[in-house]
């Protein structure tokens, strides 16, 4: 991942259909959560595979639960 430039770089260079193909096994759903007026952040529901990958990439397994 580091050699490829990370998720941002990888996903920026493929079309939307390919992005969905990559993310589908990793993410169950994404909702926008309002954190302030005009400010939102994603609320991601990970699949078990996505949670495991997130834990490895973030190096904080507690966040992937």
mmCIF file of the N, C-alpha and C atoms, coordinates in Angstrom:
data_MODEL
# 
_entry.id   MODEL 
# 
loop_
_atom_site.group_PDB 
_atom_site.id 
_atom_site.type_symbol 
_atom_site.label_atom_id 
_atom_site.label_alt_id 
_atom_site.label_comp_id 
_atom_site.label_asym_id 
_atom_site.label_entity_id 
_atom_site.label_seq_id 
_atom_site.pdbx_PDB_ins_code 
_atom_site.Cartn_x 
_atom_site.Cartn_y 
_atom_site.Cartn_z 
_atom_site.occupancy 
_atom_site.B_iso_or_equiv 
_atom_site.pdbx_formal_charge 
_atom_site.auth_seq_id 
_atom_site.auth_comp_id 
_atom_site.auth_asym_id 
_atom_site.auth_atom_id 
_atom_site.pdbx_PDB_model_num 
ATOM 1   N N  . UNK A 1 1  ? 0.826   -1.193 0.000   1.00 0.00 ? 1  UNK A N  1 
ATOM 2   C CA . UNK A 1 1  ? 0.000   0.000  0.000   1.00 0.00 ? 1  UNK A CA 1 
ATOM 3   C C  . UNK A 1 1  ? 0.865   1.249  0.000   1.00 0.00 ? 1  UNK A C  1 
ATOM 4   N N  . UNK A 1 2  ? 1.886   1.276  0.844   1.00 0.00 ? 2  UNK A N  1 
ATOM 5   C CA . UNK A 1 2  ? 2.728   2.462  0.908   1.00 0.00 ? 2  UNK A CA 1 
ATOM 6   C C  . UNK A 1 2  ? 3.443   2.698  -0.416  1.00 0.00 ? 2  UNK A C  1 
ATOM 7   N N  . UNK A 1 3  ? 3.906   1.644  -1.044  1.00 0.00 ? 3  UNK A N  1 
ATOM 8   C CA . UNK A 1 3  ? 4.597   1.780  -2.319  1.00 0.00 ? 3  UNK A CA 1 
ATOM 9   C C  . UNK A 1 3  ? 3.654   2.244  -3.424  1.00 0.00 ? 3  UNK A C  1 
ATOM 10  N N  . UNK A 1 4  ? 2.385   1.888  -3.330  1.00 0.00 ? 4  UNK A N  1 
ATOM 11  C CA . UNK A 1 4  ? 1.405   2.297  -4.346  1.00 0.00 ? 4  UNK A CA 1 
ATOM 12  C C  . UNK A 1 4  ? 0.907   3.706  -4.117  1.00 0.00 ? 4  UNK A C  1 
ATOM 13  N N  . UNK A 1 5  ? 1.208   4.307  -2.975  1.00 0.00 ? 5  UNK A N  1 
ATOM 14  C CA . UNK A 1 5  ? 0.776   5.664  -2.705  1.00 0.00 ? 5  UNK A CA 1 
ATOM 15  C C  . UNK A 1 5  ? -0.460  5.752  -1.830  1.00 0.00 ? 5  UNK A C  1 
ATOM 16  N N  . UNK A 1 6  ? -0.925  4.625  -1.319  1.00 0.00 ? 6  UNK A N  1 
ATOM 17  C CA . UNK A 1 6  ? -2.086  4.620  -0.435  1.00 0.00 ? 6  UNK A CA 1 
ATOM 18  C C  . UNK A 1 6  ? -3.399  4.557  -1.202  1.00 0.00 ? 6  UNK A C  1 
ATOM 19  N N  . UNK A 1 7  ? -4.488  4.428  -0.459  1.00 0.00 ? 7  UNK A N  1 
ATOM 20  C CA . UNK A 1 7  ? -5.825  4.299  -1.048  1.00 0.00 ? 7  UNK A CA 1 
ATOM 21  C C  . UNK A 1 7  ? -6.188  5.484  -1.920  1.00 0.00 ? 7  UNK A C  1 
ATOM 22  N N  . UNK A 1 8  ? -5.857  6.684  -1.491  1.00 0.00 ? 8  UNK A N  1 
ATOM 23  C CA . UNK A 1 8  ? -6.220  7.873  -2.260  1.00 0.00 ? 8  UNK A CA 1 
ATOM 24  C C  . UNK A 1 8  ? -5.626  7.813  -3.654  1.00 0.00 ? 8  UNK A C  1 
ATOM 25  N N  . UNK A 1 9  ? -4.369  7.483  -3.735  1.00 0.00 ? 9  UNK A N  1 
ATOM 26  C CA . UNK A 1 9  ? -3.693  7.399  -5.036  1.00 0.00 ? 9  UNK A CA 1 
ATOM 27  C C  . UNK A 1 9  ? -4.258  6.266  -5.878  1.00 0.00 ? 9  UNK A C  1 
ATOM 28  N N  . UNK A 1 10 ? -4.470  5.120  -5.266  1.00 0.00 ? 10 UNK A N  1 
ATOM 29  C CA . UNK A 1 10 ? -4.992  3.966  -5.996  1.00 0.00 ? 10 UNK A CA 1 
ATOM 30  C C  . UNK A 1 10 ? -6.372  4.270  -6.560  1.00 0.00 ? 10 UNK A C  1 
ATOM 31  N N  . UNK A 1 11 ? -7.277  4.778  -5.731  1.00 0.00 ? 11 UNK A N  1 
ATOM 32  C CA . UNK A 1 11 ? -8.651  5.017  -6.168  1.00 0.00 ? 11 UNK A CA 1 
ATOM 33  C C  . UNK A 1 11 ? -8.780  6.224  -7.088  1.00 0.00 ? 11 UNK A C  1 
ATOM 34  N N  . UNK A 1 12 ? -7.856  7.167  -7.011  1.00 0.00 ? 12 UNK A N  1 
ATOM 35  C CA . UNK A 1 12 ? -7.911  8.343  -7.879  1.00 0.00 ? 12 UNK A CA 1 
ATOM 36  C C  . UNK A 1 12 ? -7.598  7.987  -9.326  1.00 0.00 ? 12 UNK A C  1 
ATOM 37  N N  . UNK A 1 13 ? -6.955  6.858  -9.545  1.00 0.00 ? 13 UNK A N  1 
ATOM 38  C CA . UNK A 1 13 ? -6.511  6.499  -10.888 1.00 0.00 ? 13 UNK A CA 1 
ATOM 39  C C  . UNK A 1 13 ? -7.337  5.409  -11.554 1.00 0.00 ? 13 UNK A C  1 
ATOM 40  N N  . UNK A 1 14 ? -8.514  5.108  -11.011 1.00 0.00 ? 14 UNK A N  1 
ATOM 41  C CA . UNK A 1 14 ? -9.396  4.123  -11.639 1.00 0.00 ? 14 UNK A CA 1 
ATOM 42  C C  . UNK A 1 14 ? -10.795 4.711  -11.754 1.00 0.00 ? 14 UNK A C  1 
ATOM 43  N N  . UNK A 1 15 ? -11.583 4.169  -12.686 1.00 0.00 ? 15 UNK A N  1 
ATOM 44  C CA . UNK A 1 15 ? -12.930 4.711  -12.854 1.00 0.00 ? 15 UNK A CA 1 
ATOM 45  C C  . UNK A 1 15 ? -13.851 4.241  -11.719 1.00 0.00 ? 15 UNK A C  1 
ATOM 46  N N  . UNK A 1 16 ? -15.030 4.833  -11.653 1.00 0.00 ? 16 UNK A N  1 
ATOM 47  C CA . UNK A 1 16 ? -15.961 4.595  -10.536 1.00 0.00 ? 16 UNK A CA 1 
ATOM 48  C C  . UNK A 1 16 ? -16.362 3.124  -10.444 1.00 0.00 ? 16 UNK A C  1 
ATOM 49  N N  . UNK A 1 17 ? -16.595 2.480  -11.565 1.00 0.00 ? 17 UNK A N  1 
ATOM 50  C CA . UNK A 1 17 ? -16.982 1.063  -11.533 1.00 0.00 ? 17 UNK A CA 1 
ATOM 51  C C  . UNK A 1 17 ? -15.873 0.217  -10.899 1.00 0.00 ? 17 UNK A C  1 
ATOM 52  N N  . UNK A 1 18 ? -14.630 0.503  -11.236 1.00 0.00 ? 18 UNK A N  1 
ATOM 53  C CA . UNK A 1 18 ? -13.516 -0.228 -10.635 1.00 0.00 ? 18 UNK A CA 1 
ATOM 54  C C  . UNK A 1 18 ? -13.365 0.106  -9.155  1.00 0.00 ? 18 UNK A C  1 
ATOM 55  N N  . UNK A 1 19 ? -13.615 1.357  -8.773  1.00 0.00 ? 19 UNK A N  1 
ATOM 56  C CA . UNK A 1 19 ? -13.571 1.750  -7.364  1.00 0.00 ? 19 UNK A CA 1 
ATOM 57  C C  . UNK A 1 19 ? -14.588 0.943  -6.569  1.00 0.00 ? 19 UNK A C  1 
ATOM 58  N N  . UNK A 1 20 ? -15.794 0.835  -7.102  1.00 0.00 ? 20 UNK A N  1 
ATOM 59  C CA . UNK A 1 20 ? -16.830 0.060  -6.414  1.00 0.00 ? 20 UNK A CA 1 
ATOM 60  C C  . UNK A 1 20 ? -16.436 -1.404 -6.298  1.00 0.00 ? 20 UNK A C  1 
ATOM 61  N N  . UNK A 1 21 ? -15.820 -1.930 -7.332  1.00 0.00 ? 21 UNK A N  1 
ATOM 62  C CA . UNK A 1 21 ? -15.369 -3.316 -7.295  1.00 0.00 ? 21 UNK A CA 1 
ATOM 63  C C  . UNK A 1 21 ? -14.335 -3.563 -6.218  1.00 0.00 ? 21 UNK A C  1 
ATOM 64  N N  . UNK A 1 22 ? -13.463 -2.578 -5.996  1.00 0.00 ? 22 UNK A N  1 
ATOM 65  C CA . UNK A 1 22 ? -12.442 -2.693 -4.958  1.00 0.00 ? 22 UNK A CA 1 
ATOM 66  C C  . UNK A 1 22 ? -13.061 -2.559 -3.575  1.00 0.00 ? 22 UNK A C  1 
ATOM 67  N N  . UNK A 1 23 ? -13.981 -1.615 -3.422  1.00 0.00 ? 23 UNK A N  1 
ATOM 68  C CA . UNK A 1 23 ? -14.532 -1.302 -2.097  1.00 0.00 ? 23 UNK A CA 1 
ATOM 69  C C  . UNK A 1 23 ? -15.670 -2.222 -1.660  1.00 0.00 ? 23 UNK A C  1 
ATOM 70  N N  . UNK A 1 24 ? -16.367 -2.834 -2.594  1.00 0.00 ? 24 UNK A N  1 
ATOM 71  C CA . UNK A 1 24 ? -17.531 -3.657 -2.247  1.00 0.00 ? 24 UNK A CA 1 
ATOM 72  C C  . UNK A 1 24 ? -17.236 -4.753 -1.230  1.00 0.00 ? 24 UNK A C  1 
ATOM 73  N N  . UNK A 1 25 ? -16.130 -5.481 -1.334  1.00 0.00 ? 25 UNK A N  1 
ATOM 74  C CA . UNK A 1 25 ? -15.865 -6.516 -0.319  1.00 0.00 ? 25 UNK A CA 1 
ATOM 75  C C  . UNK A 1 25 ? -15.418 -5.944 1.025   1.00 0.00 ? 25 UNK A C  1 
ATOM 76  N N  . UNK A 1 26 ? -15.125 -4.648 1.076   1.00 0.00 ? 26 UNK A N  1 
ATOM 77  C CA . UNK A 1 26 ? -14.574 -4.041 2.290   1.00 0.00 ? 26 UNK A CA 1 
ATOM 78  C C  . UNK A 1 26 ? -15.581 -3.215 3.082   1.00 0.00 ? 26 UNK A C  1 
ATOM 79  N N  . UNK A 1 27 ? -16.574 -2.637 2.399   1.00 0.00 ? 27 UNK A N  1 
ATOM 80  C CA . UNK A 1 27 ? -17.488 -1.694 3.042   1.00 0.00 ? 27 UNK A CA 1 
ATOM 81  C C  . UNK A 1 27 ? -18.932 -2.138 2.845   1.00 0.00 ? 27 UNK A C  1 
ATOM 82  N N  . UNK A 1 28 ? -19.684 -2.193 3.950   1.00 0.00 ? 28 UNK A N  1 
ATOM 83  C CA . UNK A 1 28 ? -21.107 -2.518 3.869   1.00 0.00 ? 28 UNK A CA 1 
ATOM 84  C C  . UNK A 1 28 ? -21.927 -1.294 3.510   1.00 0.00 ? 28 UNK A C  1 
ATOM 85  N N  . UNK A 1 29 ? -21.609 -0.165 4.166   1.00 0.00 ? 29 UNK A N  1 
ATOM 86  C CA . UNK A 1 29 ? -22.348 1.076  3.885   1.00 0.00 ? 29 UNK A CA 1 
ATOM 87  C C  . UNK A 1 29 ? -21.546 2.280  4.348   1.00 0.00 ? 29 UNK A C  1 
ATOM 88  N N  . UNK A 1 30 ? -21.898 3.437  3.779   1.00 0.00 ? 30 UNK A N  1 
ATOM 89  C CA . UNK A 1 30 ? -21.309 4.700  4.188   1.00 0.00 ? 30 UNK A CA 1 
ATOM 90  C C  . UNK A 1 30 ? -22.441 5.702  4.323   1.00 0.00 ? 30 UNK A C  1 
ATOM 91  N N  . UNK A 1 31 ? -22.487 6.365  5.457   1.00 0.00 ? 31 UNK A N  1 
ATOM 92  C CA . UNK A 1 31 ? -23.461 7.438  5.692   1.00 0.00 ? 31 UNK A CA 1 
ATOM 93  C C  . UNK A 1 31 ? -22.698 8.672  6.100   1.00 0.00 ? 31 UNK A C  1 
ATOM 94  N N  . UNK A 1 32 ? -23.216 9.819  5.720   1.00 0.00 ? 32 UNK A N  1 
ATOM 95  C CA . UNK A 1 32 ? -22.612 11.062 6.173   1.00 0.00 ? 32 UNK A CA 1 
ATOM 96  C C  . UNK A 1 32 ? -23.189 11.425 7.527   1.00 0.00 ? 32 UNK A C  1 
ATOM 97  N N  . UNK A 1 33 ? -22.320 11.750 8.466   1.00 0.00 ? 33 UNK A N  1 
ATOM 98  C CA . UNK A 1 33 ? -22.725 12.130 9.815   1.00 0.00 ? 33 UNK A CA 1 
ATOM 99  C C  . UNK A 1 33 ? -22.414 13.617 9.990   1.00 0.00 ? 33 UNK A C  1 
ATOM 100 N N  . UNK A 1 34 ? -23.427 14.377 10.357  1.00 0.00 ? 34 UNK A N  1 
ATOM 101 C CA . UNK A 1 34 ? -23.242 15.809 10.565  1.00 0.00 ? 34 UNK A CA 1 
ATOM 102 C C  . UNK A 1 34 ? -22.511 16.024 11.886  1.00 0.00 ? 34 UNK A C  1 
ATOM 103 N N  . UNK A 1 35 ? -21.404 16.752 11.822  1.00 0.00 ? 35 UNK A N  1 
ATOM 104 C CA . UNK A 1 35 ? -20.630 17.023 13.032  1.00 0.00 ? 35 UNK A CA 1 
ATOM 105 C C  . UNK A 1 35 ? -20.707 18.487 13.444  1.00 0.00 ? 35 UNK A C  1 
ATOM 106 N N  . UNK A 1 36 ? -21.129 19.344 12.528  1.00 0.00 ? 36 UNK A N  1 
ATOM 107 C CA . UNK A 1 36 ? -21.330 20.768 12.796  1.00 0.00 ? 36 UNK A CA 1 
ATOM 108 C C  . UNK A 1 36 ? -22.102 21.331 11.610  1.00 0.00 ? 36 UNK A C  1 
ATOM 109 N N  . UNK A 1 37 ? -22.520 22.564 11.710  1.00 0.00 ? 37 UNK A N  1 
ATOM 110 C CA . UNK A 1 37 ? -23.242 23.192 10.607  1.00 0.00 ? 37 UNK A CA 1 
ATOM 111 C C  . UNK A 1 37 ? -22.342 23.209 9.375   1.00 0.00 ? 37 UNK A C  1 
ATOM 112 N N  . UNK A 1 38 ? -22.806 22.552 8.318   1.00 0.00 ? 38 UNK A N  1 
ATOM 113 C CA . UNK A 1 38 ? -22.065 22.500 7.071   1.00 0.00 ? 38 UNK A CA 1 
ATOM 114 C C  . UNK A 1 38 ? -20.851 21.590 7.075   1.00 0.00 ? 38 UNK A C  1 
ATOM 115 N N  . UNK A 1 39 ? -20.661 20.791 8.143   1.00 0.00 ? 39 UNK A N  1 
ATOM 116 C CA . UNK A 1 39 ? -19.513 19.884 8.215   1.00 0.00 ? 39 UNK A CA 1 
ATOM 117 C C  . UNK A 1 39 ? -20.000 18.462 8.463   1.00 0.00 ? 39 UNK A C  1 
ATOM 118 N N  . UNK A 1 40 ? -19.473 17.550 7.665   1.00 0.00 ? 40 UNK A N  1 
ATOM 119 C CA . UNK A 1 40 ? -19.876 16.153 7.740   1.00 0.00 ? 40 UNK A CA 1 
ATOM 120 C C  . UNK A 1 40 ? -18.644 15.262 7.709   1.00 0.00 ? 40 UNK A C  1 
ATOM 121 N N  . UNK A 1 41 ? -18.815 14.065 8.237   1.00 0.00 ? 41 UNK A N  1 
ATOM 122 C CA . UNK A 1 41 ? -17.757 13.067 8.136   1.00 0.00 ? 41 UNK A CA 1 
ATOM 123 C C  . UNK A 1 41 ? -18.409 11.730 7.807   1.00 0.00 ? 41 UNK A C  1 
ATOM 124 N N  . UNK A 1 42 ? -17.674 10.836 7.160   1.00 0.00 ? 42 UNK A N  1 
ATOM 125 C CA . UNK A 1 42 ? -18.270 9.549  6.812   1.00 0.00 ? 42 UNK A CA 1 
ATOM 126 C C  . UNK A 1 42 ? -18.389 8.640  8.026   1.00 0.00 ? 42 UNK A C  1 
ATOM 127 N N  . UNK A 1 43 ? -19.478 7.915  8.082   1.00 0.00 ? 43 UNK A N  1 
ATOM 128 C CA . UNK A 1 43 ? -19.690 6.878  9.084   1.00 0.00 ? 43 UNK A CA 1 
ATOM 129 C C  . UNK A 1 43 ? -19.689 5.554  8.313   1.00 0.00 ? 43 UNK A C  1 
ATOM 130 N N  . UNK A 1 44 ? -18.588 4.845  8.364   1.00 0.00 ? 44 UNK A N  1 
ATOM 131 C CA . UNK A 1 44 ? -18.388 3.655  7.541   1.00 0.00 ? 44 UNK A CA 1 
ATOM 132 C C  . UNK A 1 44 ? -18.719 2.399  8.340   1.00 0.00 ? 44 UNK A C  1 
ATOM 133 N N  . UNK A 1 45 ? -19.525 1.524  7.751   1.00 0.00 ? 45 UNK A N  1 
ATOM 134 C CA . UNK A 1 45 ? -19.771 0.200  8.308   1.00 0.00 ? 45 UNK A CA 1 
ATOM 135 C C  . UNK A 1 45 ? -18.939 -0.774 7.486   1.00 0.00 ? 45 UNK A C  1 
ATOM 136 N N  . UNK A 1 46 ? -17.918 -1.338 8.133   1.00 0.00 ? 46 UNK A N  1 
ATOM 137 C CA . UNK A 1 46 ? -16.980 -2.227 7.460   1.00 0.00 ? 46 UNK A CA 1 
ATOM 138 C C  . UNK A 1 46 ? -17.503 -3.646 7.426   1.00 0.00 ? 46 UNK A C  1 
ATOM 139 N N  . UNK A 1 47 ? -17.153 -4.379 6.393   1.00 0.00 ? 47 UNK A N  1 
ATOM 140 C CA . UNK A 1 47 ? -17.355 -5.826 6.387   1.00 0.00 ? 47 UNK A CA 1 
ATOM 141 C C  . UNK A 1 47 ? -16.268 -6.419 7.288   1.00 0.00 ? 47 UNK A C  1 
ATOM 142 N N  . UNK A 1 48 ? -16.363 -7.693 7.656   1.00 0.00 ? 48 UNK A N  1 
ATOM 143 C CA . UNK A 1 48 ? -15.279 -8.285 8.458   1.00 0.00 ? 48 UNK A CA 1 
ATOM 144 C C  . UNK A 1 48 ? -13.906 -8.165 7.772   1.00 0.00 ? 48 UNK A C  1 
ATOM 145 N N  . UNK A 1 49 ? -13.864 -8.372 6.467   1.00 0.00 ? 49 UNK A N  1 
ATOM 146 C CA . UNK A 1 49 ? -12.602 -8.229 5.736   1.00 0.00 ? 49 UNK A CA 1 
ATOM 147 C C  . UNK A 1 49 ? -12.112 -6.783 5.782   1.00 0.00 ? 49 UNK A C  1 
ATOM 148 N N  . UNK A 1 50 ? -13.016 -5.832 5.589   1.00 0.00 ? 50 UNK A N  1 
ATOM 149 C CA . UNK A 1 50 ? -12.639 -4.423 5.635   1.00 0.00 ? 50 UNK A CA 1 
ATOM 150 C C  . UNK A 1 50 ? -12.142 -4.011 7.006   1.00 0.00 ? 50 UNK A C  1 
ATOM 151 N N  . UNK A 1 51 ? -12.786 -4.498 8.059   1.00 0.00 ? 51 UNK A N  1 
ATOM 152 C CA . UNK A 1 51 ? -12.361 -4.172 9.422   1.00 0.00 ? 51 UNK A CA 1 
ATOM 153 C C  . UNK A 1 51 ? -10.965 -4.721 9.698   1.00 0.00 ? 51 UNK A C  1 
ATOM 154 N N  . UNK A 1 52 ? -10.705 -5.935 9.207   1.00 0.00 ? 52 UNK A N  1 
ATOM 155 C CA . UNK A 1 52 ? -9.379  -6.529 9.408   1.00 0.00 ? 52 UNK A CA 1 
ATOM 156 C C  . UNK A 1 52 ? -8.311  -5.741 8.654   1.00 0.00 ? 52 UNK A C  1 
ATOM 157 N N  . UNK A 1 53 ? -8.601  -5.360 7.422   1.00 0.00 ? 53 UNK A N  1 
ATOM 158 C CA . UNK A 1 53 ? -7.648  -4.576 6.636   1.00 0.00 ? 53 UNK A CA 1 
ATOM 159 C C  . UNK A 1 53 ? -7.431  -3.204 7.262   1.00 0.00 ? 53 UNK A C  1 
ATOM 160 N N  . UNK A 1 54 ? -8.514  -2.582 7.711   1.00 0.00 ? 54 UNK A N  1 
ATOM 161 C CA . UNK A 1 54 ? -8.403  -1.266 8.359   1.00 0.00 ? 54 UNK A CA 1 
ATOM 162 C C  . UNK A 1 54 ? -7.521  -1.356 9.605   1.00 0.00 ? 54 UNK A C  1 
ATOM 163 N N  . UNK A 1 55 ? -7.690  -2.420 10.363  1.00 0.00 ? 55 UNK A N  1 
ATOM 164 C CA . UNK A 1 55 ? -6.879  -2.593 11.580  1.00 0.00 ? 55 UNK A CA 1 
ATOM 165 C C  . UNK A 1 55 ? -5.396  -2.700 11.240  1.00 0.00 ? 55 UNK A C  1 
ATOM 166 N N  . UNK A 1 56 ? -5.084  -3.401 10.175  1.00 0.00 ? 56 UNK A N  1 
ATOM 167 C CA . UNK A 1 56 ? -3.690  -3.557 9.766   1.00 0.00 ? 56 UNK A CA 1 
ATOM 168 C C  . UNK A 1 56 ? -3.130  -2.227 9.268   1.00 0.00 ? 56 UNK A C  1 
ATOM 169 N N  . UNK A 1 57 ? -3.884  -1.532 8.446   1.00 0.00 ? 57 UNK A N  1 
ATOM 170 C CA . UNK A 1 57 ? -3.422  -0.280 7.849   1.00 0.00 ? 57 UNK A CA 1 
ATOM 171 C C  . UNK A 1 57 ? -3.311  0.825  8.904   1.00 0.00 ? 57 UNK A C  1 
ATOM 172 N N  . UNK A 1 58 ? -4.283  0.893  9.817   1.00 0.00 ? 58 UNK A N  1 
ATOM 173 C CA . UNK A 1 58 ? -4.281  1.958  10.812  1.00 0.00 ? 58 UNK A CA 1 
ATOM 174 C C  . UNK A 1 58 ? -3.385  1.626  12.009  1.00 0.00 ? 58 UNK A C  1 
ATOM 175 N N  . UNK A 1 59 ? -3.003  0.352  12.129  1.00 0.00 ? 59 UNK A N  1 
ATOM 176 C CA . UNK A 1 59 ? -2.191  -0.125 13.246  1.00 0.00 ? 59 UNK A CA 1 
ATOM 177 C C  . UNK A 1 59 ? -2.846  0.140  14.593  1.00 0.00 ? 59 UNK A C  1 
ATOM 178 N N  . UNK A 1 60 ? -4.189  0.234  14.598  1.00 0.00 ? 60 UNK A N  1 
ATOM 179 C CA . UNK A 1 60 ? -4.945  0.399  15.836  1.00 0.00 ? 60 UNK A CA 1 
ATOM 180 C C  . UNK A 1 60 ? -6.172  -0.514 15.754  1.00 0.00 ? 60 UNK A C  1 
ATOM 181 N N  . UNK A 1 61 ? -6.016  -1.782 16.122  1.00 0.00 ? 61 UNK A N  1 
ATOM 182 C CA . UNK A 1 61 ? -7.124  -2.737 15.990  1.00 0.00 ? 61 UNK A CA 1 
ATOM 183 C C  . UNK A 1 61 ? -8.390  -2.328 16.736  1.00 0.00 ? 61 UNK A C  1 
ATOM 184 N N  . UNK A 1 62 ? -8.298  -1.543 17.777  1.00 0.00 ? 62 UNK A N  1 
ATOM 185 C CA . UNK A 1 62 ? -9.487  -1.142 18.536  1.00 0.00 ? 62 UNK A CA 1 
ATOM 186 C C  . UNK A 1 62 ? -10.415 -0.292 17.678  1.00 0.00 ? 62 UNK A C  1 
ATOM 187 N N  . UNK A 1 63 ? -9.886  0.479  16.749  1.00 0.00 ? 63 UNK A N  1 
ATOM 188 C CA . UNK A 1 63 ? -10.716 1.330  15.908  1.00 0.00 ? 63 UNK A CA 1 
ATOM 189 C C  . UNK A 1 63 ? -11.489 0.525  14.879  1.00 0.00 ? 63 UNK A C  1 
ATOM 190 N N  . UNK A 1 64 ? -11.039 -0.651 14.538  1.00 0.00 ? 64 UNK A N  1 
ATOM 191 C CA . UNK A 1 64 ? -11.688 -1.448 13.509  1.00 0.00 ? 64 UNK A CA 1 
ATOM 192 C C  . UNK A 1 64 ? -12.876 -2.237 14.033  1.00 0.00 ? 64 UNK A C  1 
ATOM 193 N N  . UNK A 1 65 ? -13.085 -2.250 15.327  1.00 0.00 ? 65 UNK A N  1 
ATOM 194 C CA . UNK A 1 65 ? -14.171 -3.035 15.910  1.00 0.00 ? 65 UNK A CA 1 
ATOM 195 C C  . UNK A 1 65 ? -15.528 -2.451 15.602  1.00 0.00 ? 65 UNK A C  1 
# 
